[in-house]
Amino acid sequence: MADQTYRKSDYRAWMDKNGLYLKYGSIALLILILLATTLFQVQPEEVGVITRFGKYVRKVESGLNLKVPVIEKLYKVAVERQQKEEFGFRTTAPGVRSEYTKEGTVNESLMLTGDLNLADVEWVVQYRIEDPYSFLFRVREPIVALRDISEASMREIVGDRTVNEVLTVGRAEIASSVHQKIQELCAEYSLGIRIEQVVLQDVNPPDQVKDAFNDVNQAQQERETLINQARSEYNKVIPKAKGQAEETVQRAEGYAMERVNNALGEASRFNALYLEYVKAPEVTKRRIYLETMEEILPRAGNKIITDEGGNNLLPLLQMQLNSKK
């Protein structure tokens, strides 16, 4: 009994000595808890959404802000950050050489094309949160809704096209159409999301028929290569042939014009000569004879000139021999 009385007295003495410290310590701890639940910081790429008893009251910008503890709740929404959703694959280790896996994604990537073939489509939807209030409160699970919308839109667009279009030339047009379709549905459902880009990462036939599709694609590429080579040869040969034909035609036209002009000139000369001949026939004959001999004799080589009787031939020949020496 005495021992218990002694312990109670010790406890009272300790309380009298340290009670003030406990009191002020509790008050300080309460103040710290209140400050921790009142002050908060919003990052530059975020906005804060405040609710009071579950009802939206205000939106706060980046920086230090205050809220009423306990009765007000904070939601931070990254509105400046570009986010993405992957379909048909998942990134397991992002980096310079990212690693991917297709485990568990076959059901969302395997699609039926318009010509009743199958294609394994992998794509990425890049988006930003445009309206934090709609993103938080209009739809219960906006990201799940976005994924469902994206998959449904891709299946609809792919289902309207042939497998060759999906695998080759139609990829850009498919991505553009899916982008537009997703954005329309996001606006209709008030998700508060703006679609930045839809990127088709990889489109392949299913593994069971991939080898056959690769053979077909290789044959198509070879066909395109041969067509391009033929067009190249055509562009080399045909213009050259056309140029040669044009040159031949122009030369023929020039030759024809030359012959016509020469003929006209000869006709004009003949007419002028005829007019002179009509005026003085004997004089004209002699002049024509002399002009013709003047033109012919220099090309005749050795010439022997005799009189009518054939006399004095040898001396003339001797003069020619001497002149040759």
ChimeraX attribute file (.defattr): number of C-alpha atoms within 10 A of each C-alpha:
attribute: neighborCount
match mode: 1-to-1
recipient: residues
	/A:1	5
	/A:2	6
	/A:3	8
	/A:4	9
	/A:5	9
	/A:6	10
	/A:7	11
	/A:8	11
	/A:9	12
	/A:10	12
	/A:11	11
	/A:12	12
	/A:13	12
	/A:14	11
	/A:15	13
	/A:16	10
	/A:17	10
	/A:18	11
	/A:19	13
	/A:20	11
	/A:21	11
	/A:22	11
	/A:23	10
	/A:24	11
	/A:25	12
	/A:26	12
	/A:27	12
	/A:28	12
	/A:29	11
	/A:30	12
	/A:31	12
	/A:32	12
	/A:33	12
	/A:34	14
	/A:35	15
	/A:36	12
	/A:37	17
	/A:38	16
	/A:39	13
	/A:40	14
	/A:41	16
	/A:42	18
	/A:43	14
	/A:44	12
	/A:45	13
	/A:46	20
	/A:47	21
	/A:48	24
	/A:49	19
	/A:50	21
	/A:51	17
	/A:52	16
	/A:53	11
	/A:54	10
	/A:55	11
	/A:56	15
	/A:57	11
	/A:58	11
	/A:59	15
	/A:60	17
	/A:61	15
	/A:62	14
	/A:63	13
	/A:64	11
	/A:65	13
	/A:66	13
	/A:67	17
	/A:68	14
	/A:69	15
	/A:70	11
	/A:71	10
	/A:72	17
	/A:73	19
	/A:74	15
	/A:75	14
	/A:76	19
	/A:77	21
	/A:78	18
	/A:79	19
	/A:80	13
	/A:81	12
	/A:82	13
	/A:83	14
	/A:84	15
	/A:85	16
	/A:86	16
	/A:87	22
	/A:88	23
	/A:89	22
	/A:90	16
	/A:91	12
	/A:92	10
	/A:93	11
	/A:94	9
	/A:95	8
	/A:96	6
	/A:97	7
	/A:98	9
	/A:99	11
	/A:100	12
	/A:101	12
	/A:102	13
	/A:103	9
	/A:104	10
	/A:105	15
	/A:106	16
	/A:107	10
	/A:108	18
	/A:109	20
	/A:110	19
	/A:111	22
	/A:112	19
	/A:113	21
	/A:114	17
	/A:115	12
	/A:116	12
	/A:117	14
	/A:118	18
	/A:119	23
	/A:120	20
	/A:121	25
	/A:122	22
	/A:123	21
	/A:124	18
	/A:125	22
	/A:126	17
	/A:127	20
	/A:128	17
	/A:129	20
	/A:130	17
	/A:131	15
	/A:132	22
	/A:133	18
	/A:134	16
	/A:135	19
	/A:136	18
	/A:137	15
	/A:138	14
	/A:139	15
	/A:140	11
	/A:141	12
	/A:142	20
	/A:143	14
	/A:144	11
	/A:145	15
	/A:146	22
	/A:147	17
	/A:148	13
	/A:149	18
	/A:150	25
	/A:151	19
	/A:152	15
	/A:153	19
	/A:154	21
	/A:155	19
	/A:156	17
	/A:157	18
	/A:158	24
	/A:159	19
	/A:160	14
	/A:161	17
	/A:162	18
	/A:163	21
	/A:164	17
	/A:165	15
	/A:166	25
	/A:167	18
	/A:168	12
	/A:169	10
	/A:170	15
	/A:171	19
	/A:172	13
	/A:173	13
	/A:174	20
	/A:175	21
	/A:176	13
	/A:177	16
	/A:178	25
	/A:179	21
	/A:180	14
	/A:181	18
	/A:182	25
	/A:183	20
	/A:184	14
	/A:185	15
	/A:186	19
	/A:187	12
	/A:188	10
	/A:189	16
	/A:190	17
	/A:191	27
	/A:192	21
	/A:193	23
	/A:194	18
	/A:195	21
	/A:196	14
	/A:197	16
	/A:198	23
	/A:199	18
	/A:200	16
	/A:201	14
	/A:202	13
	/A:203	18
	/A:204	19
	/A:205	21
	/A:206	17
	/A:207	11
	/A:208	8
	/A:209	11
	/A:210	13
	/A:211	12
	/A:212	12
	/A:213	17
	/A:214	13
	/A:215	11
	/A:216	13
	/A:217	15
	/A:218	12
	/A:219	12
	/A:220	12
	/A:221	12
	/A:222	12
	/A:223	12
	/A:224	12
	/A:225	12
	/A:226	12
	/A:227	12
	/A:228	12
	/A:229	12
	/A:230	12
	/A:231	12
	/A:232	11
	/A:233	11
	/A:234	12
	/A:235	11
	/A:236	11
	/A:237	12
	/A:238	11
	/A:239	11
	/A:240	12
	/A:241	11
	/A:242	11
	/A:243	12
	/A:244	12
	/A:245	12
	/A:246	12
	/A:247	12
	/A:248	12
	/A:249	12
	/A:250	12
	/A:251	12
	/A:252	12
	/A:253	12
	/A:254	12
	/A:255	12
	/A:256	12
	/A:257	12
	/A:258	12
	/A:259	12
	/A:260	12
	/A:261	12
	/A:262	12
	/A:263	12
	/A:264	12
	/A:265	12
	/A:266	12
	/A:267	12
	/A:268	12
	/A:269	12
	/A:270	12
	/A:271	12
	/A:272	11
	/A:273	13
	/A:274	14
	/A:275	12
	/A:276	13
	/A:277	15
	/A:278	10
	/A:279	10
	/A:280	11
	/A:281	13
	/A:282	11
	/A:283	12
	/A:284	16
	/A:285	12
	/A:286	11
	/A:287	12
	/A:288	14
	/A:289	12
	/A:290	12
	/A:291	11
	/A:292	11
	/A:293	11
	/A:294	11
	/A:295	11
	/A:296	10
	/A:297	11
	/A:298	10
	/A:299	8
	/A:300	8
	/A:301	6
	/A:302	9
	/A:303	11
	/A:304	9
	/A:305	11
	/A:306	12
	/A:307	8
	/A:308	6
	/A:309	6
	/A:310	8
	/A:311	10
	/A:312	11
	/A:313	12
	/A:314	11
	/A:315	10
	/A:316	14
	/A:317	15
	/A:318	11
	/A:319	10
	/A:320	14
	/A:321	10
	/A:322	9
	/A:323	8
	/A:324	7
	/A:325	5
